[in-house]
Amino acid sequence: MRDSTTRYRPAPGVRRLATTIPLFALAALLTTGPVHAQDLPAADDLIDRYVELIGGEAAFSEVGSHTTGTISMPAMGLQGTFEIFQSPPDQMVMRMDLPGIGEIQQGYNGEVGWSLNPLMGPQIMEGAELAQTREQAVLAAALRDESVVPGRETVEQSEYEGETCWVVALTWASGRESTDCYSTESGLLLASETTQASPMGEIRATTIYQDYQDFDGRLLPGRMIQRSSGQEQILVVNSVEYREISPDQFTLPAPIQTLVGSEDGSR
């Protein structure tokens, strides 16, 4: 049996806020335009060009990273800070501090996907949510490596906020689908679109990538706009440091360890 903390049900307004904070922001609304299939560039070429522009595969796959920044939800008048730790091959933890709400954490330690926040209590991820979290934690996912995203196809040319882009449909190893939008001019990723698994079910999620900057020798977006469930949150990156990350950063919080222990005991 699970610990009773997993059965906490917040009020409807609080539940809506909880679903606006996905593990990683994804997706963008794309305005499509007709282009003949023979005129479309190969998806592999678009992805390879993007990876080369941002620093190359080796720059991301061999070391961990520590990202810090600010997060705001203008419609709710909320503003706080966030930090993300990642370590190869697939460990990740994100912590957000929102005044008036408290600290919200999500992570994957290579085996367990989990979340912990004052609104929902401690939870262990299962099913589609766990599979998606596992994929997002793999460093190769940001590079759209074939080991994580075996299916990729350029499907059309589009225009996003006045900038033309190529839309690439992706099929992940788990079977989920998403799309990327790569600028026809710069080759950089402008936006992505996916269906995000969450404790409240599937939600349509979008991420818009802006203000690319040099962070520790890598070209990365300095501003990301995330949209889901009618809410918008804005992440501004202050710093990204690439280095070895202490394993202590990925230790499961005590409430999560309790849930893991109770689940193991029930099997």
C-alpha positions in Angstrom: 0.0 0.0 0.0 1.2 3.5 -0.7 1.7 6.1 2.0 -1.4 8.2 2.6 0.4 11.3 1.4 0.0 10.1 -2.2 -3.8 10.5 -1.9 -3.8 14.2 -1.1 -6.2 16.0 -3.5 -5.8 19.8 -3.7 -8.7 22.2 -4.4 -9.5 22.7 -8.1 -7.7 26.1 -8.3 -4.6 24.6 -6.8 -4.8 21.6 -9.0 -4.7 23.8 -12.0 -1.6 25.5 -10.8 0.2 22.2 -10.2 -0.3 21.1 -13.9 1.3 24.3 -15.2 4.7 23.2 -13.9 5.9 20.3 -16.1 9.4 18.7 -15.6 10.7 20.3 -18.8 8.8 22.8 -20.9 8.0 21.6 -24.4 6.0 22.7 -27.5 4.8 25.6 -29.6 1.8 26.4 -31.8 2.9 26.1 -35.4 1.2 27.9 -38.4 1.6 25.5 -41.3 2.2 26.2 -44.9 2.3 23.9 -48.0 5.6 22.7 -49.3 6.1 19.7 -51.6 7.7 16.7 -49.9 10.6 16.6 -52.3 11.6 20.1 -51.2 11.9 19.2 -47.6 15.4 18.9 -46.0 16.1 15.6 -44.3 15.3 15.6 -40.6 18.7 14.1 -39.8 20.4 17.0 -41.5 18.4 19.6 -39.6 19.2 18.0 -36.3 22.9 17.5 -37.1 23.1 21.2 -38.0 21.4 22.2 -34.8 23.7 20.1 -32.6 26.8 21.5 -34.4 25.6 25.1 -33.9 25.0 24.7 -30.1 28.4 23.2 -29.5 28.5 19.6 -30.7 27.6 16.3 -29.1 30.7 15.9 -27.0 30.1 19.3 -25.3 26.9 18.0 -23.8 27.2 14.2 -23.4 30.4 13.9 -21.3 29.8 16.2 -18.3 27.0 17.2 -15.9 25.5 20.6 -15.7 24.1 23.1 -13.2 21.6 25.6 -14.5 20.1 28.6 -12.5 17.5 31.2 -13.4 14.2 32.8 -12.6 10.7 31.6 -13.3 7.6 33.7 -13.5 3.8 33.2 -14.0 2.6 36.7 -14.9 -1.2 35.8 -14.8 -0.8 34.6 -11.3 1.6 37.3 -10.1 4.2 34.6 -9.2 7.9 35.0 -9.5 10.7 32.8 -8.1 13.9 31.0 -8.9 14.9 27.6 -10.3 17.9 25.4 -10.6 18.5 22.1 -12.5 21.2 19.6 -12.0 21.9 16.9 -14.6 24.5 14.2 -14.7 25.2 11.6 -17.4 23.7 9.4 -18.4 20.2 10.0 -17.0 20.2 11.7 -13.6 18.3 14.9 -13.2 16.7 17.1 -10.5 14.8 20.4 -10.8 14.0 22.6 -7.8 11.8 25.7 -8.0 11.3 28.2 -5.1 8.0 30.1 -5.5 7.3 32.6 -2.7 3.9 31.9 -1.2 3.9 28.3 -2.4 7.3 26.9 -1.3 9.8 24.6 -2.9 8.7 22.4 -5.8 11.0 19.5 -6.8 11.0 16.9 -9.5 13.7 14.4 -10.4 14.9 11.1 -11.8 17.8 9.3 -10.2 18.3 6.6 -12.9 15.5 4.4 -11.4 12.9 6.4 -9.6 10.9 9.4 -11.1 9.4 11.5 -8.4 7.9 14.9 -7.5 7.6 16.7 -4.2 5.7 20.0 -3.6 3.3 21.6 -1.1 0.4 21.4 -3.5 0.4 17.7 -4.3 2.6 16.1 -1.6 5.2 13.5 -2.4 4.6 11.3 -5.5 6.3 8.5 -7.4 5.9 8.6 -11.1 4.5 5.6 -13.0 3.5 4.6 -16.5 3.6 7.2 -19.2 4.7 10.0 -16.9 7.7 7.9 -15.7 8.7 6.9 -19.3 8.6 10.6 -20.4 10.6 11.7 -17.3 13.2 9.0 -18.0 13.6 10.1 -21.6 13.9 13.8 -20.6 16.5 13.0 -18.0 18.8 11.4 -20.6 21.3 14.0 -21.7 21.1 12.7 -25.3 17.5 13.7 -25.4 18.4 17.4 -25.8 20.4 16.4 -28.9 17.6 14.4 -30.3 20.0 11.4 -30.5 18.6 8.4 -32.4 19.0 6.2 -29.3 16.3 8.3 -27.6 14.4 9.6 -30.7 14.5 6.8 -33.3 11.8 8.3 -35.5 12.3 11.7 -37.1 10.8 13.1 -40.3 10.5 16.6 -41.8 6.8 17.1 -42.5 6.4 20.7 -43.6 7.6 24.3 -43.7 6.0 26.7 -41.3 6.1 30.2 -40.1 6.4 31.0 -36.4 6.1 34.6 -35.2 7.4 35.9 -38.5 10.3 33.4 -38.8 10.2 30.5 -41.2 11.0 27.1 -39.9 11.1 23.4 -40.8 8.7 21.2 -38.7 10.2 17.8 -37.7 7.9 15.1 -36.3 9.7 13.0 -33.7 8.8 9.6 -32.4 10.5 8.8 -29.1 11.7 5.3 -27.9 8.7 5.2 -25.6 6.3 5.7 -28.5 5.3 9.2 -27.6 5.3 11.9 -30.3 6.3 15.5 -30.5 7.4 18.1 -33.1 10.4 20.5 -33.3 10.5 23.7 -35.3 14.0 24.6 -36.7 14.7 28.0 -38.2 15.3 27.9 -41.9 17.8 30.8 -41.5 19.7 30.2 -38.3 19.2 26.4 -37.9 18.4 26.9 -34.2 15.4 25.3 -32.5 12.6 27.9 -32.3 9.8 25.9 -30.6 8.6 22.4 -29.7 5.2 20.8 -29.2 4.2 17.7 -27.3 1.5 16.1 -25.1 2.9 16.2 -21.6 2.1 13.4 -19.1 1.2 14.7 -15.6 -0.5 13.5 -12.4 -3.7 15.1 -13.8 -3.5 13.2 -17.1 -2.2 14.4 -20.5 -1.9 18.1 -21.2 -0.8 19.9 -24.3 2.5 21.7 -23.6 4.5 24.2 -25.6 8.0 25.7 -25.3 9.3 28.7 -27.2 13.1 29.2 -27.3 14.5 32.7 -27.5 17.6 34.8 -26.9 20.3 32.2 -27.6 23.5 33.0 -25.7 26.9 31.5 -25.0 26.8 29.6 -21.7 30.1 28.0 -20.8 31.0 27.5 -24.5 27.6 26.2 -25.5 24.9 28.1 -27.5 21.7 27.8 -25.5 18.3 29.7 -25.2 18.4 32.3 -22.5 14.7 32.6 -22.3 12.0 30.0 -22.6 8.2 30.5 -22.7 6.2 27.5 -21.5 2.5 27.2 -22.2 0.1 24.6 -20.9 -3.4 24.3 -19.5 -4.1 28.0 -20.4 -1.2 29.2 -18.3 2.1 30.7 -19.3 5.4 30.6 -17.4 8.6 32.3 -18.4 12.1 30.9 -17.6 15.1 33.2 -17.8 18.5 31.4 -17.5 21.1 33.2 -15.4 23.9 30.7 -15.6 24.8 27.3 -16.9 27.9 25.6 -15.6 29.2 22.3 -17.0 31.1 20.2 -14.5 30.9 17.0 -12.5 27.9 17.0 -10.2 28.0 15.5 -6.8 25.8 12.3 -6.5 24.3 13.9 -3.3 22.2 16.2 -5.5 20.3 13.1 -6.8 19.6 11.5 -3.4 15.9 10.9 -3.0 14.2 13.3 -0.4 13.1 11.5 2.8 9.4 11.6 1.9 10.1 9.9 -1.4 12.4 7.3 0.2 9.4 6.5 2.5 7.1 6.0 -0.5 9.7 3.8 -2.3 10.1 1.7 0.9 6.3 1.3 1.3 5.9 0.3 -2.3 8.7 -2.3 -2.1 7.2 -3.7 1.1 3.8 -4.2 -0.6 5.2 -6.4 -3.4 
